[in-house]
């Protein structure tokens, strides 16, 4: 009998009631060790439940009972509540992502994949002074021993640690194509090469051989991997991190190495120093791409609370660029862009803004970046004001954007927590003190063991002939060891001392000198005493930490210099008027509709007998000056046409032209103007309370406040009235401004 879709879904519900072990579906858990036959039956039931194939009710019931009988025979059924099992399974998955993939550890600032890459390279002895090794070789080592996931994720993590535009001081020294700031993909791992950087070798992995960190078995228990790297620097703040887990995310900006270590030094000298003092030392992040940070409010929020919105801005300057024919044009040069932005995408978005007329005043745009650095050239149109264009460029493009920071990290590799910057510094100091104490204990034990051996050598050298006789006359090593350890004998060595003596060839015993061993013994005793003092003296531990900081800074050199400039001011965009000088200008309009603006400084004072200066050149015989007036660049120019349409334009937006030029067609400044100009008025801010009196050719009169005209881009109420049935064809011959 064939099943309809409704019958098939009903059958699924019946099978659920039978508690057949459908993992993750029926709410039951299957125990380990089931034979493959049971697995196959479980799979066939799952496939049966998800199809509407033509099967009989009896056959389905028999197969379900068969699966239940087989699993019952092996004792594999464990009843579980579906909601509870889903909750446990999802929580296990979520914690797996949080602890094992997405979030960094606050102690070393590394995610598991980054830690495994660095440790694998350390084990391969691919240090800063070693030859480069193929990236594929490193990725294979990581996959085979520590990180059984996709090769793409491992290589992507390796690439990011080698990119100079992702980290100010990369942890990996890459050789080859590791991508670009334009978003170009890195070359395949079979082509690129890598090795550990000096920072990784000297500041992260240097103390790992001294028993400073705990190790745990890898995924197949064949290798050991560290739970944390004994970093000498707070790598979480210096390198930054970004990751999204289940229900939690982190986005930590990188800070400057010098400033971070200075803040640590301040905390070591005075643990009770205020957060404000630390914020003065460590004011804001330092991005590897440079640029500017506008204002410190967002950075201060990040420092105090662990969350903050930092305004980033590209670094720009003005420059005269050469054009064809020897001409020059002012251009905006972008040399540094905000962090984590794609340069080619920025250029493309600016071009789209220009083409869609959303960004005016741009004559040309090109990317002249090369190996020496970033260089985006935005040529400013002759008629535009460069400061205004730059202001609009920052306002409408990604050249000014925000970085929403959130410092979330694992507390000792256990649980995620939100930290502020001070807490990150304090946690690192606590961690680093433990590392120094463990290292001191390891070195002290090693020195004590060596000193114990040296003391045994000195005992033997007091009667070396007797010791050689005992060794030669003994048939076995055990017999010689027993005689050397005998309290009644002349030596009374410990087991370790006796083994050390017996492991030496006789020729070395005879050549050993008491004086050199005595000197070594004294040095070892001094070392042990010094290390013992380190274990009990917190002040000395702090001094050791400061010395390590100085060593790291010396190794980093110029790479530790701040790249991102901190500029004062508000991240809000400036008003255009504040960017433009309020100079005096002369505005000329001709009868044929040409309009231009000239700085009044272009005209000199003429004395008696002077011939005057040309105010406009290249005029046709049938053209002449219709309007001539002076104004301030911040004033508003109001143009009234013969048919009653009113236009307004800030004076600074009228293109500046030389005296020999006719200027710009007025129709280009006011594209919708079709009638001739009747009157041109200049409205100062102080004159907005004055009135405008308009008289038409047919005798109509109207009074309008200038403030109304100064606040609209086009005023056409007169136009509508004059073109009504009563006023059609009327014109405006008279316009005057009154108080």
Buried (B, 14 or more C-beta within 10 A) or exposed (E): EEBEEEEBEEBBEEBBEEBBBBBEBBBBBBEEEBEEEBEEBBEEBBEBBEEBEEBEEEEBBEBBEBBBEBBEEBEBBEEBEEEEBEEEEEEEEBBEBBBBBBBBBBBBBBBBBBBBBBBBBBBBEBBBEEEBBBBBBBBBBBBBBBBEBEBEBBBBBBBBBBBBBBBBBBBBBBBBBBBBBBEEEBBEBEEBBBBBBBBBBBBBBBBBEBBBBEEEEBEEEEBEBBBBBBBBBBBBBBBBBBBEBBEBBBBBBBBBBBBBBBBBBBBBEEEEBEEEEBBEBBBBBBBBBBBBBBBBBBBBBBBBBBBBBBBBBBBBEEEEBEEEEEEEBBBBBBBBBBBBBBBBEBBEBBBEBBEEEEBBBBBBBBBEBEEEEBBBBBBBBEBBBBBBBBBBBBEBBBBBBBBEBBBBBBBBBEEBBBBBBBBBBBBBBEBBBBBBBBBBBBBBEBBBEBBBBBBBBBBBBEBBEBBBEBBEEBEEEEEBBBBBBBEEBBBBBBEEBBBBBBEBEEEEBEEBEEEEBEEBBEEBBEBBEBBBEBBEEEEBBBEBBBEBBEBBBEBBEEBBEBBBBBBEEEBEEBEBEEBBEEEEBBBBBBBBBBBBBBEEEEEEEEEEEEEEEEBBEEBEEEBEEBBEEEBBBBBBBBBBBBBBBBBBBBBBBBBBBEBEBBBBBBEEBBEEBEBBBBBBBBBBEEBBEBEBEBBBEEEBEBEBEBBEBBEEEEBBBBBEBBBEEEBEEBBBEEBEBEE
